[in-house]
Amino acid sequence: MNKLILILIVIFVRFGNVSAKDYILEQQGKRILVKEHIYSDTDNLKVFKLEGTFKDNAGNFGEVNSIVNVITINNIVVKLEASNELVYNENIKAYNTAKRANNELKQGVGKWYFTYASKSINAIINSECIYSIRYYKDNFLTLGKCEVPEKAFEQIKNISK
């Protein structure tokens, strides 16, 4: 029993000290239709690109571009997936994939997962974010809140402005 308690204490101390930081991203820009396949009056596939800028709570400002695939059936979004590229100063990049489960075209909430990043900010890889997006005509506004390791936030803060 004492060994079990000791093991639990070691696990708690070791993993309980993993600290995370909130990383906030705000993006805005234009939505551009690239291609669409119209299967019927109510069913289609659309491919969009999003191009714009972002700012974060680490003091960075950069460019964002995305490739978005949307499948609608009976005028309801059944699948939405995206790949997003963030370009920071000095051409430092991070990529995340996004998925959204709700069925609205003009707004939504989903998750981002950072999949790739430049070596100088690679601690962000595997971080998860909750994001919301809203469209007005062909403009978009996105707000994301990510829980990233302290090391990732420090790396991002250290990008030269």
Residue pairs with C-beta under 8 A, 6 or more apart in sequence:
18 149
19 149
19 150
20 147
20 148
20 149
20 150
21 147
21 148
21 149
21 150
21 152
21 153
22 57
22 145
22 146
22 147
22 148
23 56
23 57
23 58
23 124
23 127
23 129
23 145
23 146
23 147
23 148
23 152
23 153
23 156
24 56
24 57
24 143
24 144
24 145
24 146
25 54
25 55
25 56
25 86
25 129
25 131
25 142
25 143
25 144
25 146
26 54
26 55
26 56
26 141
26 142
26 143
26 144
27 50
27 52
27 53
27 54
27 64
27 140
27 141
27 142
27 143
27 144
28 52
28 53
28 54
28 139
28 140
28 141
28 142
29 50
29 51
29 52
29 53
29 64
29 139
29 140
30 50
30 51
30 52
30 138
30 139
30 140
31 48
31 49
31 50
31 135
31 138
31 139
31 140
32 48
32 49
32 50
32 51
32 138
33 46
33 47
33 48
34 47
34 48
34 49
34 67
35 46
35 47
36 44
36 45
36 46
36 47
37 44
37 45
38 44
39 45
42 72
42 73
42 74
42 75
43 72
43 73
43 74
44 71
44 72
45 69
45 70
45 71
45 72
46 69
46 70
46 72
47 67
47 68
47 69
47 70
48 66
48 67
48 68
48 70
49 65
49 66
49 67
49 68
50 64
50 65
50 66
50 68
50 82
50 84
50 140
51 63
51 64
51 65
51 66
52 63
52 64
52 65
52 140
53 61
53 62
53 63
53 64
54 60
54 61
54 62
54 63
54 64
54 86
55 61
56 156
58 153
58 156
58 157
58 159
59 157
59 161
60 88
60 89
60 156
60 159
60 161
62 86
62 87
62 88
62 89
63 86
63 87
64 84
64 85
64 86
64 87
65 84
65 85
65 87
66 82
66 83
66 84
66 85
66 98
67 82
67 83
68 80
68 81
68 82
69 79
69 80
69 81
69 82
70 77
70 79
70 80
70 105
71 77
71 78
71 79
71 80
72 78
72 105
76 103
77 100
77 102
77 103
77 104
77 105
77 108
78 103
80 98
80 99
80 100
80 108
80 110
81 97
81 98
81 99
82 97
82 98
82 99
83 95
83 96
83 97
83 98
84 95
84 96
84 97
84 98
84 112
85 93
85 94
85 95
86 93
86 94
86 95
86 96
87 93
88 94
88 121
88 156
88 159
89 159
89 160
89 161
90 159
90 160
91 118
92 118
92 120
92 121
92 159
93 116
93 117
93 118
94 114
94 116
94 117
94 118
94 121
94 124
95 114
95 115
95 116
95 117
96 112
96 113
96 114
96 115
96 129
97 112
97 113
97 115
98 110
98 111
98 112
98 113
98 131
99 110
99 111
100 108
100 109
100 110
100 133
101 110
102 108
102 109
102 110
105 135
106 134
106 135
107 132
107 133
107 134
107 135
108 132
108 133
109 130
109 131
109 132
109 133
110 130
110 131
110 133
111 128
111 129
111 130
111 131
112 128
112 129
112 131
112 144
112 146
113 126
113 127
113 128
113 129
114 124
114 125
114 126
114 127
114 129
114 146
115 125
116 125
117 124
117 125
120 155
120 158
120 159
121 152
121 155
121 156
121 159
122 155
123 148
123 149
123 151
123 152
123 155
124 146
124 148
124 149
124 152
124 155
124 156
127 146
127 147
127 148
127 149
127 152
128 146
128 147
129 144
129 145
129 146
129 147
130 144
130 145
130 146
131 142
131 143
131 144
131 145
132 142
132 143
132 144
133 140
133 141
133 142
134 140
134 141
134 142
148 156
